[in-house]
Amino acid sequence: MRTLQQRAPKPASFGVTNLVFIGRSLRHSLRNVESLVMAIMLPVMLMLLFTYVFGGAIDPSGDYVVYVVPGIILLCAGFGSSSTAVDVATDMTNGIIDRFRTMPIRSLSVVVGHVVASLVRNLLATCIVIGVALAVGFRSDASVLEWAGALGVIILFILTFTWLFAAIGLVTGSPSAASGYGFALLFLPYLSSAFVPTSTMPSWLQGLANHQPITPVIETIRGLLSGTPIGDNGWWAISWCTVILILAIVWCTLAFRRKAGQP
């Protein structure tokens, strides 16, 4: 009697698996309307607050909106990326990863799905923030290439911090803890040149503000959008983001393997 040998199912390709999980994360984003609206409305409200309430005291000339928009854009991107930590932590604690482990797929793709969905959400929010900024008086002297460069830096920043927040979501024990740790990182823009020049800060704080990752990213975007020289800020911004991105992806991969028990 011939023994029937069961063949193991052929694993789905890496690309197909990623597309499936990206679609899953995008559908979750569309269903979570409150979170999507808040990710857009909070930066817009902050921009209006700084422009109309604090702007006159900071810059009586009325041009403060031109200065503050790059910082608001990054704050918008950071706030939107922070939700990735909660989404990843939710998947890691609700048992769905165990189900994915029984399938012939690389379940790390669930994290890739969250990262790409976050990028899409953040780019949408960034476009809306820029539109509101133009409505309240923001004007740019940038060329098409400079706008493209600024967009490239923004995308790199979003990817970097989204992977970082994804790693935080993997190592925390619950979605609420992931939200708390992620919220702490959102204070970095306030300790940079996002809202005021670092030269106006106390001397003991200027060292931190000038040498943290956010400041060169903001100065690069600000210089590109205003059509002014960016000096070495561009190289510092790309270097900071690249190093953090690589470390975040490695951290994310190792943390997922340890928690999910699957390569």
MARMAR-31959 format. One line per field, with one value per residue: residue in one letter; z, x, y of N, C-alpha, C in turn. Coordinates in steps of 0.05 Angstrom, whole numbers, plus 5000, padded with zeros to 4 digits. Layout:
residues N
rest: a,...
n.c3: Z,...
n.c1: X,...
n.c2: Y,...
ca.c3: Z,...
ca.c1: X,...
ca.c2: Y,...
c.c3: Z,...
c.c1: X,...
c.c2: Y,...
END
This chain:
residues 263
rest: m,r,t,l,q,q,r,a,p,k,p,a,s,f,g,v,t,n,l,v,f,i,g,r,s,l,r,h,s,l,r,n,v,e,s,l,v,m,a,i,m,l,p,v,m,l,m,l,l,f,t,y,v,f,g,g,a,i,d,p,s,g,d,y,v,v,y,v,v,p,g,i,i,l,l,c,a,g,f,g,s,s,s,t,a,v,d,v,a,t,d,m,t,n,g,i,i,d,r,f,r,t,m,p,i,r,s,l,s,v,v,v,g,h,v,v,a,s,l,v,r,n,l,l,a,t,c,i,v,i,g,v,a,l,a,v,g,f,r,s,d,a,s,v,l,e,w,a,g,a,l,g,v,i,i,l,f,i,l,t,f,t,w,l,f,a,a,i,g,l,v,t,g,s,p,s,a,a,s,g,y,g,f,a,l,l,f,l,p,y,l,s,s,a,f,v,p,t,s,t,m,p,s,w,l,q,g,l,a,n,h,q,p,i,t,p,v,i,e,t,i,r,g,l,l,s,g,t,p,i,g,d,n,g,w,w,a,i,s,w,c,t,v,i,l,i,l,a,i,v,w,c,t,l,a,f,r,r,k,a,g,q,p
n.c3: 5000,4982,5013,5028,5022,5055,5030,5051,5053,5003,5019,5020,4976,4995,4978,4965,5015,5045,5018,5030,5086,5089,5065,5103,5148,5129,5122,5175,5193,5165,5189,5241,5253,5290,5311,5264,5250,5295,5291,5249,5264,5312,5301,5266,5300,5337,5303,5290,5342,5356,5316,5318,5373,5403,5364,5354,5398,5396,5345,5324,5272,5243,5211,5234,5222,5177,5199,5236,5211,5189,5237,5257,5218,5226,5278,5269,5238,5276,5315,5287,5274,5324,5337,5315,5351,5388,5355,5339,5389,5404,5367,5384,5433,5430,5411,5357,5330,5342,5311,5260,5259,5248,5195,5128,5123,5129,5188,5207,5171,5187,5218,5180,5149,5185,5187,5134,5127,5165,5142,5097,5122,5149,5108,5083,5125,5130,5081,5088,5132,5109,5071,5104,5128,5084,5078,5123,5115,5103,5061,5008,4979,4952,4901,4853,4857,4908,4939,4929,4953,5007,5016,5011,5055,5096,5087,5098,5152,5174,5163,5194,5248,5251,5248,5294,5333,5323,5342,5396,5408,5403,5446,5492,5543,5537,5501,5525,5554,5511,5486,5525,5527,5474,5473,5503,5469,5436,5457,5440,5393,5418,5445,5409,5349,5331,5346,5367,5357,5374,5397,5432,5477,5544,5560,5579,5557,5503,5481,5482,5449,5400,5384,5379,5343,5318,5308,5263,5222,5221,5209,5159,5128,5136,5111,5058,5044,5048,5012,5025,5042,5069,5093,5130,5152,5123,5112,5165,5180,5146,5160,5216,5213,5181,5211,5258,5235,5214,5263,5288,5255,5260,5315,5318,5288,5318,5366,5350,5334,5383,5413,5381,5365,5315,5256
n.c1: 5017,5012,5043,5016,5046,5045,5052,5086,5054,5068,5105,5079,5099,5147,5135,5079,5058,5072,5040,4989,4987,4997,4950,4914,4929,4919,4863,4848,4864,4828,4781,4789,4770,4770,4823,4852,4831,4847,4902,4909,4883,4907,4962,4946,4916,4955,4989,4956,4950,5003,5013,4973,4966,5015,5050,5053,5079,5128,5149,5140,5135,5100,5114,5120,5094,5119,5167,5151,5124,5156,5171,5120,5104,5140,5125,5073,5084,5112,5073,5034,5064,5072,5027,5036,5065,5025,4990,5022,5035,4984,4972,5011,4994,4942,4937,4936,4983,5001,4966,4982,5031,5021,5013,5038,5075,5116,5112,5132,5118,5072,5087,5114,5070,5042,5080,5083,5029,5027,5062,5033,4987,5012,5035,4988,4966,5007,5003,4954,4965,5003,4971,4935,4972,4987,4939,4937,4977,5029,5085,5127,5192,5214,5242,5218,5252,5273,5227,5217,5262,5253,5207,5228,5263,5225,5196,5237,5245,5195,5193,5237,5223,5175,5191,5221,5181,5151,5186,5186,5133,5137,5169,5144,5095,5041,4988,4976,5022,5058,5037,5049,5106,5117,5094,5130,5173,5154,5165,5214,5214,5201,5246,5282,5298,5247,5205,5227,5288,5349,5387,5361,5352,5369,5439,5457,5419,5424,5464,5441,5396,5420,5447,5415,5375,5329,5335,5373,5343,5296,5319,5339,5292,5267,5305,5303,5249,5246,5282,5335,5405,5425,5470,5511,5470,5436,5467,5475,5422,5406,5444,5434,5380,5387,5422,5391,5346,5367,5384,5335,5305,5336,5331,5276,5269,5297,5270,5219,5228,5242,5195,5154,5175,5189,5228
n.c2: 4976,5042,5096,5156,5217,5276,5338,5397,5460,5509,5565,5632,5685,5735,5787,5784,5771,5816,5855,5837,5844,5899,5918,5900,5932,5983,5981,5975,6026,6059,6044,6061,6116,6158,6160,6172,6222,6251,6249,6283,6330,6348,6367,6409,6442,6456,6486,6529,6549,6564,6600,6642,6653,6650,6668,6724,6744,6718,6729,6789,6809,6779,6737,6688,6640,6620,6604,6564,6523,6477,6451,6437,6402,6359,6346,6329,6284,6253,6245,6217,6171,6149,6120,6071,6041,6026,5997,5954,5931,5916,5875,5838,5822,5803,5753,5741,5736,5685,5655,5671,5647,5594,5593,5588,5634,5693,5720,5768,5805,5828,5871,5902,5916,5950,5991,6012,6027,6067,6104,6120,6143,6185,6216,6233,6264,6302,6329,6353,6386,6421,6445,6473,6507,6538,6564,6597,6633,6615,6616,6595,6597,6557,6514,6465,6420,6429,6425,6371,6349,6364,6334,6283,6280,6284,6236,6199,6211,6197,6141,6125,6138,6110,6056,6055,6064,6019,5979,5993,5981,5926,5909,5925,5910,5917,5951,6001,6013,6017,6062,6101,6100,6115,6166,6195,6203,6242,6291,6308,6344,6392,6405,6425,6462,6472,6507,6553,6590,6556,6587,6621,6593,6571,6567,6517,6483,6489,6457,6405,6414,6429,6384,6339,6290,6313,6369,6379,6355,6386,6437,6426,6416,6465,6500,6480,6490,6545,6561,6573,6566,6502,6485,6440,6413,6380,6333,6316,6306,6264,6226,6218,6198,6152,6119,6112,6087,6039,6014,6011,5976,5929,5921,5914,5867,5829,5832,5815,5762,5740,5746,5725,5677,5660,5661
ca.c3: 5000,4979,5034,5018,5036,5054,5024,5065,5035,4994,5032,5003,4971,5013,4968,4968,5044,5054,5007,5046,5113,5085,5061,5129,5165,5117,5128,5204,5195,5156,5208,5265,5243,5311,5312,5240,5252,5316,5280,5231,5277,5333,5290,5256,5323,5347,5285,5294,5368,5356,5297,5326,5401,5411,5343,5356,5419,5388,5321,5319,5244,5231,5194,5250,5210,5159,5215,5253,5195,5189,5263,5259,5200,5240,5301,5257,5230,5300,5328,5271,5276,5351,5338,5306,5375,5399,5337,5341,5416,5404,5353,5398,5458,5427,5403,5328,5320,5344,5288,5237,5260,5237,5166,5113,5116,5148,5203,5211,5152,5201,5226,5155,5142,5202,5180,5109,5132,5180,5123,5081,5139,5156,5085,5080,5146,5123,5059,5099,5148,5091,5060,5125,5131,5062,5083,5144,5108,5097,5033,5004,4955,4943,4874,4852,4868,4937,4951,4928,4974,5033,5019,5015,5083,5112,5085,5113,5181,5181,5163,5216,5274,5251,5255,5322,5349,5320,5360,5423,5411,5406,5472,5515,5551,5532,5484,5541,5559,5486,5483,5544,5518,5449,5478,5514,5447,5423,5469,5427,5377,5435,5454,5384,5337,5318,5352,5372,5352,5397,5409,5452,5500,5564,5549,5586,5540,5475,5472,5475,5427,5375,5378,5378,5315,5307,5299,5235,5204,5219,5195,5131,5116,5136,5091,5032,5038,5046,4990,5037,5045,5092,5104,5134,5165,5106,5117,5192,5181,5133,5176,5240,5206,5170,5233,5275,5220,5214,5290,5295,5240,5273,5341,5313,5278,5340,5386,5340,5336,5411,5423,5364,5363,5287,5241
ca.c1: 5000,5029,5039,5012,5062,5033,5071,5082,5045,5088,5102,5073,5123,5151,5120,5050,5052,5073,5017,4966,4988,4994,4922,4901,4934,4904,4835,4845,4866,4804,4760,4794,4767,4778,4852,4861,4824,4864,4930,4910,4873,4925,4982,4933,4909,4980,4999,4939,4956,5029,5013,4956,4967,5043,5066,5057,5099,5154,5158,5120,5133,5078,5124,5126,5083,5140,5187,5141,5112,5172,5168,5093,5104,5153,5108,5051,5095,5118,5048,5022,5081,5070,5005,5046,5072,5001,4980,5040,5031,4958,4975,5028,4981,4914,4938,4934,5010,5002,4952,4999,5054,5012,5010,5064,5082,5134,5093,5143,5105,5051,5100,5118,5044,5037,5099,5075,5004,5034,5074,5011,4972,5027,5037,4962,4964,5027,4992,4932,4978,5015,4948,4925,4993,4985,4915,4942,4998,5056,5094,5153,5207,5229,5237,5207,5272,5275,5203,5221,5282,5240,5189,5245,5272,5201,5190,5257,5240,5171,5201,5255,5209,5155,5204,5228,5157,5144,5203,5176,5109,5144,5182,5127,5077,5013,4984,4977,5051,5069,5028,5064,5134,5117,5088,5154,5190,5142,5175,5239,5212,5200,5274,5297,5293,5221,5188,5243,5317,5362,5403,5346,5350,5391,5464,5459,5401,5431,5480,5423,5379,5435,5460,5396,5369,5307,5343,5382,5321,5279,5333,5341,5266,5263,5321,5293,5224,5250,5302,5360,5425,5421,5496,5515,5446,5426,5482,5469,5395,5406,5460,5418,5357,5396,5432,5368,5330,5380,5383,5307,5298,5349,5318,5249,5271,5305,5248,5197,5236,5242,5168,5137,5187,5191,5246
ca.c2: 5000,5066,5116,5183,5236,5303,5359,5422,5481,5527,5592,5654,5702,5758,5810,5780,5772,5844,5869,5829,5857,5928,5923,5896,5955,6006,5978,5982,6055,6072,6039,6076,6143,6177,6162,6185,6250,6264,6251,6306,6355,6358,6386,6433,6459,6467,6506,6553,6560,6578,6622,6664,6659,6655,6679,6753,6750,6706,6743,6810,6816,6764,6716,6664,6616,6610,6590,6542,6501,6453,6438,6426,6379,6336,6339,6314,6258,6238,6237,6195,6147,6137,6101,6045,6026,6015,5977,5930,5919,5902,5849,5820,5814,5793,5725,5737,5728,5655,5645,5675,5628,5568,5596,5588,5662,5707,5737,5794,5822,5843,5896,5917,5927,5973,6013,6024,6041,6092,6122,6130,6160,6209,6232,6246,6284,6322,6345,6370,6407,6440,6460,6492,6527,6557,6580,6617,6652,6604,6619,6582,6605,6533,6504,6438,6402,6433,6413,6342,6343,6366,6311,6259,6281,6278,6207,6185,6215,6181,6113,6121,6138,6089,6031,6058,6060,5991,5964,5999,5965,5897,5903,5932,5888,5923,5975,6025,6018,6026,6090,6118,6103,6130,6194,6208,6212,6265,6315,6316,6368,6416,6410,6429,6488,6470,6529,6577,6585,6545,6608,6635,6575,6572,6555,6488,6468,6492,6434,6383,6422,6430,6358,6317,6284,6328,6395,6381,6348,6410,6458,6418,6421,6494,6512,6473,6503,6574,6566,6583,6544,6485,6478,6411,6401,6358,6308,6307,6296,6238,6208,6211,6181,6126,6103,6104,6069,6012,6003,6005,5952,5906,5917,5904,5840,5812,5831,5799,5734,5731,5745,5708,5651,5653,5678
c.c3: 5000,5001,5022,5034,5033,5050,5040,5045,5028,5006,5011,4999,4991,5004,4972,4997,5054,5043,5023,5073,5111,5081,5087,5147,5155,5123,5158,5208,5187,5175,5234,5258,5264,5312,5288,5241,5273,5306,5261,5246,5298,5322,5279,5278,5335,5330,5288,5321,5368,5337,5307,5355,5410,5390,5345,5377,5411,5364,5314,5289,5230,5213,5209,5237,5191,5175,5227,5236,5194,5215,5266,5241,5213,5264,5292,5250,5255,5314,5313,5273,5303,5353,5329,5330,5387,5382,5338,5367,5417,5390,5369,5423,5454,5416,5373,5316,5321,5320,5263,5236,5249,5207,5153,5104,5136,5164,5211,5192,5164,5210,5202,5147,5159,5194,5155,5112,5146,5161,5106,5097,5144,5132,5079,5100,5140,5101,5070,5116,5131,5078,5079,5129,5109,5066,5104,5139,5102,5067,5030,4978,4943,4914,4875,4864,4898,4951,4951,4949,5002,5037,5024,5044,5102,5111,5101,5143,5190,5183,5188,5242,5274,5259,5285,5340,5347,5339,5389,5428,5415,5434,5496,5519,5544,5514,5500,5548,5534,5480,5500,5535,5492,5454,5488,5491,5433,5435,5456,5409,5394,5446,5430,5374,5324,5322,5358,5365,5377,5411,5431,5477,5519,5553,5555,5569,5511,5464,5465,5451,5400,5366,5380,5350,5302,5295,5271,5215,5199,5203,5166,5116,5114,5114,5062,5025,5035,5024,5000,5040,5070,5105,5107,5148,5149,5111,5145,5194,5169,5149,5201,5233,5197,5193,5251,5261,5220,5242,5297,5280,5253,5300,5338,5305,5301,5361,5376,5341,5364,5421,5407,5361,5334,5272,5219
c.c1: 5018,5022,5037,5028,5049,5056,5065,5073,5068,5085,5096,5097,5123,5135,5090,5042,5052,5048,4992,4965,4986,4964,4906,4904,4920,4875,4830,4846,4841,4781,4764,4794,4777,4808,4863,4855,4841,4892,4932,4903,4893,4947,4970,4926,4934,4991,4982,4945,4982,5029,4997,4957,4995,5059,5073,5078,5127,5166,5137,5116,5110,5087,5130,5116,5103,5161,5176,5131,5130,5171,5142,5091,5117,5137,5084,5061,5101,5093,5034,5038,5078,5048,5013,5054,5048,4990,4996,5036,5004,4959,4991,5015,4953,4913,4938,4961,5012,4987,4968,5022,5046,5010,5038,5072,5103,5118,5105,5130,5083,5062,5105,5092,5037,5055,5090,5048,5008,5045,5052,4994,4986,5031,5011,4959,4983,5016,4970,4944,4990,4993,4938,4946,4992,4960,4919,4966,5026,5062,5122,5166,5222,5222,5225,5226,5275,5250,5206,5241,5270,5222,5205,5255,5248,5195,5211,5253,5216,5179,5219,5240,5186,5167,5213,5204,5147,5160,5194,5151,5114,5154,5166,5106,5048,5011,4985,5006,5064,5062,5044,5093,5136,5112,5112,5172,5180,5151,5201,5236,5212,5228,5292,5291,5266,5205,5202,5272,5331,5380,5388,5343,5372,5416,5466,5440,5408,5447,5462,5406,5394,5445,5441,5386,5348,5316,5354,5361,5303,5293,5337,5314,5261,5279,5312,5267,5227,5270,5328,5379,5421,5448,5500,5492,5435,5440,5477,5442,5394,5421,5445,5396,5366,5406,5409,5350,5341,5378,5354,5298,5310,5336,5290,5250,5278,5283,5225,5204,5234,5213,5150,5148,5188,5210,5232
c.c2: 5025,5086,5143,5203,5264,5323,5385,5443,5500,5554,5613,5672,5725,5782,5808,5783,5801,5860,5862,5844,5888,5935,5920,5921,5980,6005,5984,6012,6069,6067,6054,6106,6163,6181,6177,6215,6264,6268,6275,6332,6366,6376,6411,6453,6472,6489,6532,6566,6576,6602,6646,6671,6667,6670,6708,6760,6740,6722,6765,6817,6801,6741,6690,6639,6604,6594,6564,6518,6476,6437,6424,6401,6354,6327,6322,6286,6241,6228,6215,6169,6133,6117,6073,6028,6012,5993,5951,5916,5905,5875,5829,5809,5801,5765,5720,5728,5697,5643,5648,5655,5601,5569,5596,5616,5671,5727,5764,5814,5838,5870,5914,5930,5951,5997,6027,6039,6067,6113,6135,6150,6187,6227,6247,6269,6307,6341,6363,6393,6428,6457,6480,6514,6547,6575,6602,6635,6641,6606,6608,6592,6581,6526,6476,6418,6405,6422,6382,6333,6343,6342,6285,6258,6274,6248,6191,6187,6198,6151,6107,6119,6117,6062,6032,6053,6031,5973,5969,5982,5935,5891,5910,5910,5892,5948,6001,6033,6028,6055,6109,6122,6119,6159,6209,6218,6237,6292,6325,6341,6394,6424,6413,6457,6489,6496,6555,6570,6575,6566,6623,6618,6580,6557,6525,6471,6469,6468,6410,6390,6421,6403,6334,6313,6303,6355,6396,6373,6373,6432,6451,6424,6451,6508,6505,6487,6533,6581,6578,6560,6528,6477,6448,6398,6378,6332,6298,6294,6268,6218,6198,6191,6154,6108,6094,6084,6041,5999,5995,5980,5927,5900,5905,5875,5821,5809,5814,5769,5724,5728,5725,5680,5642,5671,5694
END
